[in-house]
Structure formats: structure tokens, C-alpha cells
Amino acid sequence: MAEVYHLGCHKRLLPEMGAELTQLREVSHLPGLAVGRQRMGPHLEQGQTHHGHRVLSSLPLQMLLYFNVFFLPFWGLSEAIMLELKFSLLPLYYQCLLVGAYLTIVGAESARLFLGYVGNLQEKVPELAGFLLLSVVIEMPVLLFLLTDHQVIRMPLEMAVHGVLLCFLTSEIVAASFALKGIARHLARQFYLMQFEGRPGRVRHQELCGGNHQP
């Protein structure tokens, strides 16, 4: 049934917009689409799982983060031993560079894993975006410098742990990109549907043409 909308002083039939609103109301009842806090109830605000809420967290990303947390102490211990063995053989500027690079990786890795856990488990876009930013902009260039510069006296154990960390880093970037895309798309759809909550049969005149609604 076509619906009547007031545009200015004239009444016009807009069947296409009526059909669009009908489709939006039908889509809003699908599982996994939360439309407003009134519909979802107070339980979702307290962090509890609602029966209609679709889990958007990435299982591959969470598994990679879990194993990366256990690997980080082993990487730090190996790097400390290797740096102690070759520290006196390096020029002064490379000694400073290596110490700064290792401290940067330890700090970035700690913050990155924390943001990844929070962003993935709680489905938060800013935390996942920060996780990707630290991974791509800070940690990846430093790790590639340690792997490719021959003047740092690359040792076999050092190359092995750097290679494993690089595999973790690359896999997590790919998994986090897909997870962030899915969560952002879901939140955008949720926000769009919330605009029609409470007015299922009409569209306000000011949203159509910028004027005032005349009943």
C-alpha cells in the first residue's frame, strides 16, 4: 500500500519510498541486526550477549593473538641474548639503533596485542584500527630493518625468531583487516536502521527537502 507524504503544500504518493521503508522494517527483524537500545534491551549495554546479536569477532585473529602473546617472552629473551653476544662488535651508532629498535618493538608489540584483544573481543572499531596502525606503520618497518640490514650481524636464532614474528604480524594484519571491515559494515548498517526507529510509516519532510513538515 502506498503511503502519503506531505511535501510543501501538496500531497504526493511515493510508493517507492514506502516499499523501501517496508524492506528496512523487515530487515531490522533479522537476527544480528540490533536496532536501537530500546529493542535490544539493557542487557547488551552491560556487555551480556543477546539472543539476536551476531558475533562479529574474528576467531582466526583471536587465535593468532593468543599464540603471539606466548611467543613474545621467548622473542624478548632470544633478542636479549643475541644482543649481548654481538653488542661489542657493532659500531656505536648501530648499538643505539638496535637498542632503540628492540625497545620500539617491545613497546609496540605490547600495546598492539592489548588493542587487538580489546578490539576483536569487544568488537570495537577504534581499537582494531589502532592495532592495524601500530602493526603497519611502526612494527613492520622496524622488523624489516632488522631482517634485511646485513650490518646488524644477523645471527641464526635471531633470524628465526624475527621470521616467526613477521609471520604472526602479516597474518594478524590480514585477519584484522577483514574483521575491521565486517564490524564497520555492521555498525554502519545498524546506525542507518536506527534512523527509521520510531517512525515506520512516514518520513519527515525536512529530511526530504529541508523544509518544515506541514500536517
Backbone hydrogen bonds, N-H to C=O, Kabsch-Sander energy under -0.5 kcal/mol:
donor,donor_aa,acceptor,acceptor_aa,energy
5,Y,12,R,-1.7
7,L,5,Y,-0.7
7,L,10,H,-2.0
8,G,6,H,-0.6
10,H,7,L,-1.7
12,R,5,Y,-1.7
12,R,10,H,-0.5
14,L,3,E,-1.4
14,L,12,R,-0.5
18,G,14,L,-1.9
19,A,15,P,-2.3
20,E,16,E,-1.8
21,L,17,M,-2.5
22,T,18,G,-1.9
23,Q,19,A,-2.1
24,L,20,E,-2.2
25,R,21,L,-2.2
26,E,22,T,-1.9
27,V,23,Q,-2.6
28,S,24,L,-2.1
29,H,26,E,-1.0
30,L,27,V,-1.9
32,G,52,G,-3.4
33,L,30,L,-1.5
34,A,32,G,-0.7
35,V,33,L,-0.6
36,G,34,A,-0.8
39,R,35,V,-0.6
40,M,36,G,-1.4
41,G,37,R,-2.0
44,L,41,G,-0.6
45,E,41,G,-0.5
46,Q,42,P,-1.1
47,G,44,L,-1.3
48,Q,43,H,-2.2
53,H,50,H,-1.5
54,R,52,G,-0.5
59,L,57,S,-0.6
62,Q,58,S,-2.0
63,M,59,L,-2.4
64,L,60,P,-2.2
65,L,61,L,-2.4
66,Y,62,Q,-2.2
67,F,63,M,-2.2
68,N,64,L,-2.1
69,V,65,L,-1.9
70,F,66,Y,-1.2
71,F,67,F,-1.6
72,L,68,N,-1.8
74,F,70,F,-0.6
75,W,71,F,-2.4
76,G,72,L,-2.6
77,L,73,P,-2.4
78,S,74,F,-2.2
79,E,75,W,-2.5
80,A,76,G,-2.0
81,I,77,L,-2.0
82,M,78,S,-2.5
83,L,79,E,-2.5
84,E,80,A,-1.8
85,L,81,I,-1.8
86,K,82,M,-1.8
87,F,83,L,-1.2
89,L,86,K,-0.9
90,L,86,K,-0.6
90,L,87,F,-1.1
95,Q,91,P,-2.0
96,C,92,L,-1.9
97,L,93,Y,-2.1
98,L,94,Y,-2.6
99,V,95,Q,-2.1
100,G,96,C,-2.5
101,A,97,L,-2.5
102,Y,98,L,-2.7
103,L,99,V,-2.2
104,T,100,G,-2.2
105,I,101,A,-2.3
106,V,102,Y,-2.4
107,G,103,L,-2.4
108,A,104,T,-2.9
109,E,105,I,-2.8
110,S,106,V,-2.0
111,A,107,G,-2.2
112,R,108,A,-2.6
113,L,109,E,-2.4
114,F,110,S,-1.8
115,L,111,A,-2.5
116,G,112,R,-2.3
117,Y,113,L,-2.3
118,V,114,F,-2.4
119,G,115,L,-2.9
120,N,116,G,-2.2
121,L,117,Y,-2.4
122,Q,118,V,-2.0
124,K,119,G,-1.6
125,V,123,E,-0.5
128,L,124,K,-1.5
129,A,125,V,-2.6
130,G,126,P,-2.4
131,F,127,E,-2.2
132,L,128,L,-2.3
133,L,129,A,-2.3
134,L,130,G,-2.5
135,S,131,F,-1.9
136,V,132,L,-2.7
137,V,133,L,-2.3
138,I,133,L,-0.6
138,I,134,L,-0.9
139,E,134,L,-2.6
140,M,135,S,-1.8
142,V,138,I,-1.4
143,L,139,E,-2.6
144,L,140,M,-2.3
145,F,141,P,-1.9
146,L,142,V,-1.9
147,L,143,L,-1.5
148,T,144,L,-1.8
149,D,145,F,-2.0
150,H,148,T,-0.6
152,V,149,D,-1.1
153,I,150,H,-1.2
159,M,155,M,-2.7
160,A,156,P,-2.1
161,V,157,L,-2.4
162,H,158,E,-2.2
163,G,159,M,-2.2
164,V,160,A,-2.1
165,L,161,V,-2.3
166,L,162,H,-2.4
167,C,163,G,-2.0
168,F,164,V,-2.3
169,L,165,L,-2.7
170,T,166,L,-2.6
171,S,167,C,-2.3
172,E,168,F,-2.5
173,I,169,L,-2.0
174,V,170,T,-2.0
175,A,171,S,-2.5
176,A,172,E,-2.8
177,S,173,I,-1.8
178,F,174,V,-1.7
179,A,175,A,-2.2
180,L,176,A,-2.9
181,K,177,S,-2.0
182,G,178,F,-2.2
183,I,179,A,-2.5
184,A,180,L,-2.4
185,R,181,K,-2.1
186,H,182,G,-2.1
187,L,183,I,-2.5
188,A,184,A,-2.2
189,R,185,R,-2.2
190,Q,186,H,-2.3
191,F,187,L,-2.5
192,Y,188,A,-2.1
193,L,189,R,-2.2
194,M,190,Q,-1.6
195,Q,191,F,-0.8
195,Q,192,Y,-0.7
196,F,193,L,-1.3
197,E,194,M,-1.0
199,R,196,F,-1.4
202,R,199,R,-0.6
207,E,204,R,-0.7
208,L,204,R,-0.7
208,L,205,H,-1.0
209,C,205,H,-2.5
210,G,205,H,-0.6
210,G,206,Q,-0.9
211,G,205,H,-0.5
